[in-house]
Amino acid sequence: MNGLLPHNRTALRGLEAMLDMTDRAAVIQPTGTGKSYVAAALIAARPSWDVIWCTPSRTITDGRLPCLERDIPGFRADRVTVLTYAKLMIGTRRGNPMPHADLIILDEYHHCGARHWGAGVRRLLDANPGARIVGLSATPRRYGDGARDMTDELFDGRVASRMTLSEAWARRILPVPEYVIAGYEGDALIGRVRPRVERCGTPDARRLFERLRRAVTGMAGVDAMFARRLPPDAHVIVFCTDLTRLEGARAHAREWFGPDARDYAIHSRYGRPDGAIRAFEADSAPGRKILYCVDMLNEGVHLDGVDAIVMLRATTSPHVYLQQLGRVLDATGNRTPLVFDISDNYSGLGWLLAHGTPADAAGGADMDAGNPLAGMRIVDETADIRILASRLEDMLGMSMDGKIEYVIRRLGERRGDKR
């Protein structure tokens, strides 16, 4: 890519127009649409300005700035001072002087609502009262913090460009993924309901439980699913909960992804991730390429050529969920990305974001259209099990009136009473 894509040229025009009238503006667009390219083009047009780019992690900017320098004419990475929010926090605690800036980029600015990181950001802004402030985020609400909208708090609601995920899909800016629901804790379900069935289950419930048990036992493994759905040379990111889960999943790499699979891993204990990421991206040998990670790719990091993600990490955070989903979305791609939800996140967060209301999603996911996941093709590998489980739960959860009615009906059937 050389220069800005059409939707980002529109965003840049809106941003420049807003900054002509005020000193603060936000760009809210889904992951993968190129928000940082808009900021880089703004910087390139102002070569005399001192620029500070604030970010949650150096991993984000270290990988991104060389790409911006390559793709945005006039942008020079050496003109940009990168500060992490943690470094601002430490500098504030120590009373260090704040650097001068004409332009401050607040990347992933929802983080600025955190107590200690936010204190560092406020001190930087107070030290530069004449600076223009630009915020970049796909998810500006702080879901676990009373659904605070940091756009209102930092930018007085001034948004130069806003795009929802469903809009990006509808306009074909981002590829529409195929979302495979493949994770259902069938054994845990059987263990949970078996005592209830044995204790108080009706004959109908016992028969339904046996159907459910057979369905869980016969459910195809993930190796068969990956063999059927993944291209043989796919690049795949696997999101894990912690290092133990990562190492356990990595031990099954060839069992799950085929004998020719090559695996890479990034975790804070393994040191800087750059080498593993570059090797993963550059790997063009036959066989699937698998990158296992914990936390380090959740936000703001773009990898080229990713064909699929696997969600081994269960999460209750809409922010983490959408950021993981964003790792397989790319405005320059033309293929159908694959999402494998092995942790059953869609049952809660995915379904809620797709069908709920802003009030449902902890005070509001950014659902301007009401359904930010609308348009995904959902493939439920566990649909039969879900239906059986739901019917069984309903049957076991009958009210006392319902149980009495059930007993009366069965007694009537035995007597030949058809009432």
N, C-alpha and C positions, 0 to 999 in steps of 0.2 A: 504494500500500500504506500502511495506517495501522496502526501497531503491529506485532506479531510474527506471523509465520506459525506454524501449529501445531507444526511440528517445532522451530522456534526457541524457542517457549515451553517446550517440554520441555527443550531445551538450557539455557535460562536457569534453570529450576528445578534442574537438576542442578548447574549452576555455583554457584548461591547455596548449595545444600546443602553442596557440597564446600568452599566458602570459609568456611562456618560451622565447619568442622572443621580446616581447614589453611589455609596462607597462599598456596598455589600451585595452579593448575589450568589445564589446557589444553582447548581446544575444537578438535577436528579434524573438519572437514567439507569436502566438495568446494567448489571455486570455484563461485560462483553461488548457494549455499544461504543466504547471509546471515549469516556468522559475525560481521561487524562490527555487525550489528543486535543480536545477543545482547550484545556488549560495550556498545553504546550504551544498551540497556535497563538493564543493570547500573549504568552511570554515572548514568542518570536517577533511579534509586531512591536514590541517595546524593548529594544535592545539596551536602552540606557537605564532601565529600572533594576533596582536590587530586588531579587526574588527569594522568598523563603517558602519551601515546600514542606509542610508538616504532614507526618504520616504515622500510622501506628507501628510500622516496622520498616527497617531498611531493606528487608527482602522485597517489599513492594517496589520501592523506587530503584533499587540497584538493578533489578531486572527490567524495569520499564523505561528508565531514562535513555539507555542506548537505543532502544527501539524508537523512541520519540525523536531522538537526534537523527536517526536514519530516515524517518518517514515524514517529518515536519520541516519543510525548508526554513532555514534561519534559526531553528532551535538549537541551542548549545547547552549541554548538560553542565558545563563548567560555570555557567552563569547562575546556577541554581544552588542555593544553600539548603541542604536537606536536614531537617530536624525531626527526630521522633518525638511523639508526645511524652514518652518516658524521659527523654533528655530535657525537654522543657520543664517537666515536673522536678527533676533533680536540680536543674539550674535555679528554679524558683526557691527550692528549699535552701540552697546554698547562697542565695542572694546574688547570683552572677548577673552581670549586665546583659540585657537583651540586645540582639543585633538589630541594625536598621533594615527596614524593608519598605519598598514602594508597593509591592504586591505580595500578599500572603495567601498561599493555597492551603486550605484545610481539607486534606484528603480523608475520605471516610469520616466525615465530620460528626457523625453520630457519637463517636468516641469522646468528643469534647464535652459531653455531659457528665462524664465520669468525674468524681469529686477531685481527685488529685491531678489527673491529666488536665481537667478543665481549668484548674488553678493556674497551671503553666501557660495554657493558651490565653487566658484572660490577661496575664501579665505581659505576654508578647504583644497582644493587641493594644493594651494600654500604653506600651512603650512606643507604639507606632500609630498615633491617632490619625495620621494623614494617609495611611496605606489603604489600598483597595483590598478587600477580603473576598475570596472566591471559595465556595464550598463544593465538594464533590461527594456524592453518595448515591448508592442505589436504594438504601433503606435508612432514611434519616430518623426514624422513630427508635426510641430506646424501649424495646418491648418489656424488658425485665425491670424497668424503672418508671412504672406508672405510665408507660406509653408516651413519654415526653417527646414532643416533636422539636428536634433541634433546629429545624428550619425556622420555626417561630422564635426560638430563644436566641439564635445567633444572627439571623438574617431578617428578622421582623417579617417573615413570610415571603420575602422577595425571591422569587424563583425565575431565573432567566430561561430555563429549559426544563420541562418535565415530561417524562415518558414512563408509562407503566410497562411491565413485562408483557402483558397481553397485547398492548399496542405494538411493541417491538416485534412480536410474532405476527400480528395481523398485517403489519407493513412489510414483512419479510426482511426486517433489519437483522433479526436474529433467527437462526434456524429453529424450527419447532421440534422439540425432542420427542422420542418415544419413551414413555415412562413405564417401566416394567416393575410391577409390585410383586416381589418374589420372596419377601421375608414374612413368614408367619410363624410365631413360636408355637408350633403345633404340639410338641411334646409337653411344653409348659401348660398349654391349654388343656390337654388330656389330663395331666396331673392335677390341675385346678378343679375341673368339673367332675372327675371320677367319684370323689367322696360324696359329692352332693347327689349324684345320680344313684349311687349305692344306698345312700341314706334315705332319700325321700323321692327318688325319681319314679314316675309312673311307668307302666309297661311301654307306652309310646316314647317316653324320654329315654328308656333303656335301649330301645331299638334305634332311635336317632343317634344316641351316643355311639352305638356300635358302627353305624354308617360313618360317623365322624372319625372314629378311631381308624377304620379301614382307609379312609381318604387321606389321613395324616400319614399313615404307614406307607401308602403308595405314592406319596408326593415325590416328584422327581427331584434329584439333588441339584445343587447350583452348578456342578460340573456339566451336567446334561444341558441345563439352561444356557450356560455360556457357550457351549459347543454349538448349540442351535442358533443363538442370536448374535454372537460377537463375530465380526470379521476376523479371519485368521491372523492378520497382521495389525490388529487394533492397538492403539495406545490407550491405556486405561488408568485412571486414578482411583485408588481405593482409600476412602476416608475411614479411619479407625478411631475408637474411643480413647485408647491409651496405648502405651508401649507394649503392654502384655498382649492386648488384642492384636496389635500390629504384628508382633513376632509370631503369634499363633496363626494368623491368617497367611503370613508370608511363608510359613512352613508348608502350606497347602497350595502354593502358587502353581506348581506344575500339575497337581491333581485337579485344581479348578480350571486352569486356563490352558492346559495342554503341555505336552512334554517339551516343546520348544520355547515355552514362555521364559522371558528374562525379567527379573524383578529388581527394583530399586526401592530405596526407603529413605525418608527424611523425617527427622525428629530432632528436637533440641539437644538430646544426648549425643547425636551423631555429628554435631558441629554444623557449620554453615551448609545450607542445602544446595548451593549453586552448582557444585560439581555433579551431584546426582540428577538435578533437574536438567542440566545441559545434556548429560549422557542419555537420559530418558527421551528428551526431545529429538536428539540426533540419531537415535537408534533406528536404523532402517533395515536391519536383518530380518529374515523370515521369522515368524512367530509373534505372539502377542507380547507387548511391552507393558509391564505393570509397575506403577509407582504407588507405594504405600506411604501414607502420611498421617500425622496427628497434628491438627490445628494449623500447621504452617501454610496451608494453601486455602484456608477458609475465606480469605478476604484479600481483594486487591491484587492478586498475583495472577498473571495471565500466562498460560503455557500454550505453545503452538501445537496444533495437530492432535489434540485430544479427541478421541472418538467416543469415549464412554466414561462414566463414573460409576462407582459402586459405593452405596451408602451402607457401610458397616457400623456407622456411628448413629445411635439413636439420639435424638435431640428434641427438646421441648421449646427450642428457641426458633421463632420464625426467621430471625436474622441469619443464624447459622445455616438453617435449612436452605434459604434462598441463595446464600453465598456459595454453598456447596453445589447447588444446582447451576450456578453461574459459571463454574469452572469448565463446563462442557459447552458453553455458549460463546459464539464468536461471530461478530458482524462481518468478518471477511470469509467465513466458511460457507460451503454450499452443500454439506452433507447433512443427514439426519442423525443428530447425536443420540446416544442411548443413555438412559438413567436406570440403574438397577437399585431398587430400594429393598435391601436385604433386612433392614431393621424395622420395617413396617411404619416408617415415619408418615407415610401418606394417610394412614388410618386416622391420625390426629391432625398434624400440621398441614399436610398436603390437601386433605379434603377440606379442612377449615378454610385455608387460603383460597381454594378453588370455588367453594360454594357459600362460605360464610359472609357475614357482614363486617364492616370495620369494627363495630362494637364487639363482635365475637372474638376477634383476634387481639385479645388483651388491650383493647382500646384502640386498635387500628393498625393493621398492616397497611402499606400504602396501596390501597385498593380503589383508585379513582374510578375504575370501571367495575368495581365490585368483585372481580374474579381475576386476579393477576396471573393465575395459572390456566386460564381458559385457552383452549386450543391445543393443549397437549393430547397426544394419543395415549390413552391409558390402557395398558395390557396387564390384567390381573391374573397372574399365574395361580393365585390361591382363591379364586372366586368361589369355587364349589365349597371349599372348606369354610370360607367366611359365611356363606349362606347357611350351611349346616350349623356352624357355631352360633350364629345369631338366633336361629330357630330353637336350638337347644337352650340357650340362655333365656330366651323368652319363656320357654316351657318350664324351666326350673325356677323362674322368677315370678310365676303366677301368684296372684293375690290369693288369700284364703277363700274369698268368694269364688274365684276361678277354680280352685281345687275342689271346692264343694260341688260346683256345677259339673266339673269333670267326673266326679264320683257318681253323681246322680245320672249323668248321661250314660256312663258305662253300665250302671245297674239297670237302667232302662233298656239298653241294648241286649243285656243278658236275658231280660224278661220278654224280649220281643216288642218292647214299647218303642214306637217310632216317633213319639212326640218330640 
